[in-house]
Amino acid sequence: MKMLEGFSQSFEELVKGHGKAIFNYIFSLVKHKELAEDLYQEVLLSAYLAYPSIKEKSKYKSWLFTIAINKCRDYWRKENKSKHFWREEVYSYSVTFEPAFIPEEEVLHKFSAEQMAEKINLLPEIYRNPIYLYYYQDLTLVEIARKSNLPMSTVKTRMKRAKDRLRPKMLSLA
């Protein structure tokens, strides 16, 4: 019984020492307070169950951060599967039951898509490429950075500048 009390007290000290940093780290990744709280609880549970297996006290902090990022990754994987289901399964189901476009709507939609493509083509190439890859090729910012051999910050900056340049041009389409 004494050993269990020592174990619990030792784990409690670990949480007091690093808990706030772990929570802030999770929150910075998921950007949603309630979700961060849930993931933080999962991290603590996993850490508590595996705590006796850690031999070196110097590795506790990095060990907790590793558990935190793995819990976030698990959550994102689960979310992506859910989104994939909604994108593919539900869409294919709904297409069979939704009425087709009215011809006039289809023409208007095609016309505005063509106008939008024209506006995008007016952008300088350094801004046009990330917009095209993101919106027309469905690549993520990470994939765009990798494909174009650019740092992520450069890709984000170019996307923002492209959107800033497109915004006034798009008002004429509305």
C-alpha positions as a Markdown table, in Angstrom:
| # | Residue | x | y | z |
|---|---|---|---|---|
| 1 | Met | 0.0 | 0.0 | 0.0 |
| 2 | Lys | 2.9 | 2.4 | 0.8 |
| 3 | Met | 4.4 | 1.8 | -2.6 |
| 4 | Leu | 1.1 | 2.7 | -4.3 |
| 5 | Glu | 0.9 | 5.9 | -2.3 |
| 6 | Gly | 4.5 | 6.8 | -3.3 |
| 7 | Phe | 3.6 | 6.0 | -7.0 |
| 8 | Ser | 0.5 | 8.2 | -6.9 |
| 9 | Gln | 2.3 | 11.1 | -5.1 |
| 10 | Ser | 5.2 | 10.9 | -7.6 |
| 11 | Phe | 2.8 | 10.9 | -10.6 |
| 12 | Glu | 0.9 | 13.8 | -9.0 |
| 13 | Glu | 4.2 | 15.8 | -8.8 |
| 14 | Leu | 4.9 | 15.0 | -12.4 |
| 15 | Val | 1.5 | 16.3 | -13.4 |
| 16 | Lys | 1.9 | 19.5 | -11.3 |
| 17 | Gly | 5.3 | 20.1 | -12.8 |
| 18 | His | 4.4 | 19.6 | -16.5 |
| 19 | Gly | 0.6 | 19.5 | -16.7 |
| 20 | Lys | 0.0 | 23.1 | -17.7 |
| 21 | Ala | 2.7 | 22.9 | -20.4 |
| 22 | Ile | 1.2 | 19.7 | -21.8 |
| 23 | Phe | -2.4 | 21.2 | -21.8 |
| 24 | Asn | -1.1 | 24.4 | -23.5 |
| 25 | Tyr | 0.7 | 22.2 | -26.1 |
| 26 | Ile | -2.4 | 20.2 | -26.9 |
| 27 | Phe | -4.5 | 23.4 | -27.0 |
| 28 | Ser | -2.0 | 24.9 | -29.5 |
| 29 | Leu | -2.4 | 21.9 | -31.7 |
| 30 | Val | -6.2 | 21.5 | -31.7 |
| 31 | Lys | -7.3 | 25.1 | -31.1 |
| 32 | His | -10.5 | 24.0 | -29.2 |
| 33 | Lys | -10.6 | 24.2 | -25.4 |
| 34 | Glu | -13.1 | 21.3 | -24.7 |
| 35 | Leu | -11.3 | 19.0 | -27.2 |
| 36 | Ala | -7.9 | 19.9 | -25.6 |
| 37 | Glu | -9.3 | 19.1 | -22.2 |
| 38 | Asp | -10.6 | 15.7 | -23.4 |
| 39 | Leu | -7.3 | 14.9 | -25.0 |
| 40 | Tyr | -5.4 | 16.1 | -21.9 |
| 41 | Gln | -7.4 | 13.6 | -19.8 |
| 42 | Glu | -6.5 | 10.8 | -22.2 |
| 43 | Val | -2.9 | 11.8 | -22.0 |
| 44 | Leu | -3.0 | 11.7 | -18.2 |
| 45 | Leu | -4.7 | 8.3 | -18.2 |
| 46 | Ser | -2.2 | 6.8 | -20.6 |
| 47 | Ala | 0.7 | 8.3 | -18.7 |
| 48 | Tyr | -0.6 | 7.1 | -15.4 |
| 49 | Leu | -1.0 | 3.5 | -16.7 |
| 50 | Ala | 2.5 | 3.5 | -18.3 |
| 51 | Tyr | 4.2 | 5.6 | -15.5 |
| 52 | Pro | 5.9 | 2.6 | -13.7 |
| 53 | Ser | 7.6 | 1.6 | -16.9 |
| 54 | Ile | 9.7 | 4.9 | -17.2 |
| 55 | Lys | 13.0 | 4.4 | -15.5 |
| 56 | Glu | 14.7 | 7.8 | -16.0 |
| 57 | Lys | 13.1 | 10.8 | -14.4 |
| 58 | Ser | 15.0 | 13.1 | -16.8 |
| 59 | Lys | 12.8 | 11.8 | -19.7 |
| 60 | Tyr | 9.4 | 12.4 | -18.1 |
| 61 | Lys | 8.7 | 15.7 | -19.8 |
| 62 | Ser | 9.5 | 14.5 | -23.3 |
| 63 | Trp | 7.7 | 11.3 | -22.6 |
| 64 | Leu | 4.5 | 13.3 | -21.7 |
| 65 | Phe | 4.8 | 15.5 | -24.8 |
| 66 | Thr | 5.2 | 12.3 | -27.0 |
| 67 | Ile | 2.0 | 10.9 | -25.5 |
| 68 | Ala | 0.3 | 14.2 | -26.1 |
| 69 | Ile | 1.2 | 14.4 | -29.8 |
| 70 | Asn | 0.3 | 10.8 | -30.3 |
| 71 | Lys | -3.2 | 11.4 | -28.8 |
| 72 | Cys | -3.7 | 14.4 | -31.1 |
| 73 | Arg | -2.6 | 12.3 | -34.1 |
| 74 | Asp | -5.0 | 9.5 | -33.1 |
| 75 | Tyr | -7.8 | 12.1 | -32.9 |
| 76 | Trp | -6.9 | 13.6 | -36.3 |
| 77 | Arg | -6.8 | 10.2 | -37.9 |
| 78 | Lys | -10.2 | 9.4 | -36.5 |
| 79 | Glu | -11.5 | 12.8 | -37.7 |
| 80 | Asn | -10.1 | 12.3 | -41.2 |
| 81 | Lys | -11.8 | 8.9 | -41.5 |
| 82 | Ser | -15.1 | 10.6 | -40.5 |
| 83 | Lys | -14.6 | 13.4 | -43.0 |
| 84 | His | -13.7 | 10.8 | -45.7 |
| 85 | Phe | -16.9 | 9.0 | -44.9 |
| 86 | Trp | -18.9 | 12.2 | -45.3 |
| 87 | Arg | -17.2 | 13.3 | -48.4 |
| 88 | Glu | -17.5 | 9.9 | -50.2 |
| 89 | Glu | -20.2 | 7.8 | -48.8 |
| 90 | Val | -22.8 | 10.4 | -47.9 |
| 91 | Tyr | -22.1 | 12.4 | -51.0 |
| 92 | Ser | -22.6 | 9.4 | -53.3 |
| 93 | Tyr | -25.7 | 8.5 | -51.4 |
| 94 | Ser | -27.1 | 12.0 | -51.6 |
| 95 | Val | -26.3 | 12.4 | -55.3 |
| 96 | Thr | -28.7 | 9.6 | -56.2 |
| 97 | Phe | -31.5 | 11.3 | -54.3 |
| 98 | Glu | -30.9 | 15.0 | -55.1 |
| 99 | Pro | -32.4 | 16.6 | -58.2 |
| 100 | Ala | -29.9 | 17.6 | -60.8 |
| 101 | Phe | -29.0 | 21.2 | -61.4 |
| 102 | Ile | -31.6 | 23.3 | -63.3 |
| 103 | Pro | -29.9 | 24.1 | -66.7 |
| 104 | Glu | -29.9 | 27.8 | -65.9 |
| 105 | Glu | -28.1 | 27.2 | -62.6 |
| 106 | Glu | -25.6 | 25.0 | -64.2 |
| 107 | Val | -24.8 | 27.6 | -66.8 |
| 108 | Leu | -24.4 | 30.3 | -64.1 |
| 109 | His | -22.2 | 28.0 | -62.0 |
| 110 | Lys | -20.0 | 27.2 | -64.9 |
| 111 | Phe | -19.8 | 30.9 | -65.9 |
| 112 | Ser | -18.8 | 32.1 | -62.4 |
| 113 | Ala | -16.2 | 29.2 | -62.1 |
| 114 | Glu | -14.7 | 30.4 | -65.4 |
| 115 | Gln | -14.6 | 34.0 | -64.2 |
| 116 | Met | -13.0 | 32.9 | -61.0 |
| 117 | Ala | -10.3 | 31.0 | -62.9 |
| 118 | Glu | -9.7 | 34.1 | -65.1 |
| 119 | Lys | -9.2 | 36.2 | -62.0 |
| 120 | Ile | -6.8 | 33.6 | -60.5 |
| 121 | Asn | -4.8 | 33.6 | -63.8 |
| 122 | Leu | -4.3 | 37.3 | -63.4 |
| 123 | Leu | -2.2 | 36.7 | -60.2 |
| 124 | Pro | 1.6 | 36.6 | -60.4 |
| 125 | Glu | 2.8 | 33.0 | -60.7 |
| 126 | Ile | 4.2 | 32.8 | -57.1 |
| 127 | Tyr | 0.7 | 33.5 | -55.8 |
| 128 | Arg | -1.2 | 31.6 | -58.5 |
| 129 | Asn | 0.5 | 28.2 | -57.9 |
| 130 | Pro | -0.4 | 27.8 | -54.2 |
| 131 | Ile | -4.0 | 28.8 | -54.8 |
| 132 | Tyr | -4.3 | 26.4 | -57.8 |
| 133 | Leu | -2.7 | 23.5 | -55.8 |
| 134 | Tyr | -4.8 | 24.2 | -52.8 |
| 135 | Tyr | -8.2 | 24.8 | -54.3 |
| 136 | Tyr | -8.1 | 22.8 | -57.6 |
| 137 | Gln | -5.7 | 20.0 | -56.8 |
| 138 | Asp | -6.9 | 19.6 | -53.1 |
| 139 | Leu | -3.4 | 19.6 | -51.7 |
| 140 | Thr | -2.7 | 20.5 | -48.1 |
| 141 | Leu | -0.3 | 23.4 | -47.2 |
| 142 | Val | 2.2 | 20.8 | -46.1 |
| 143 | Glu | 2.0 | 19.0 | -49.5 |
| 144 | Ile | 2.3 | 22.3 | -51.3 |
| 145 | Ala | 5.4 | 23.2 | -49.3 |
| 146 | Arg | 6.9 | 19.8 | -50.0 |
| 147 | Lys | 6.0 | 19.8 | -53.7 |
| 148 | Ser | 7.4 | 23.4 | -54.3 |
| 149 | Asn | 10.4 | 23.0 | -52.0 |
| 150 | Leu | 9.4 | 26.0 | -50.0 |
| 151 | Pro | 9.2 | 26.5 | -46.2 |
| 152 | Met | 5.6 | 26.3 | -44.8 |
| 153 | Ser | 5.7 | 29.9 | -43.7 |
| 154 | Thr | 6.4 | 31.0 | -47.3 |
| 155 | Val | 3.5 | 29.0 | -48.6 |
| 156 | Lys | 1.2 | 30.5 | -46.0 |
| 157 | Thr | 2.3 | 34.0 | -46.8 |
| 158 | Arg | 1.8 | 33.5 | -50.5 |
| 159 | Met | -1.7 | 32.0 | -49.9 |
| 160 | Lys | -2.6 | 35.0 | -47.7 |
| 161 | Arg | -1.3 | 37.5 | -50.3 |
| 162 | Ala | -3.0 | 35.7 | -53.1 |
| 163 | Lys | -6.3 | 35.8 | -51.2 |
| 164 | Asp | -5.8 | 39.5 | -50.4 |
| 165 | Arg | -5.2 | 40.3 | -54.1 |
| 166 | Leu | -8.2 | 38.2 | -55.2 |
| 167 | Arg | -10.7 | 39.6 | -52.6 |
| 168 | Pro | -11.4 | 42.9 | -54.5 |
| 169 | Lys | -11.5 | 41.1 | -57.8 |
| 170 | Met | -14.1 | 38.6 | -56.5 |
| 171 | Leu | -16.4 | 41.3 | -55.3 |
| 172 | Ser | -17.3 | 41.9 | -58.9 |
| 173 | Leu | -18.5 | 38.3 | -59.2 |
| 174 | Ala | -20.9 | 38.5 | -56.3 |
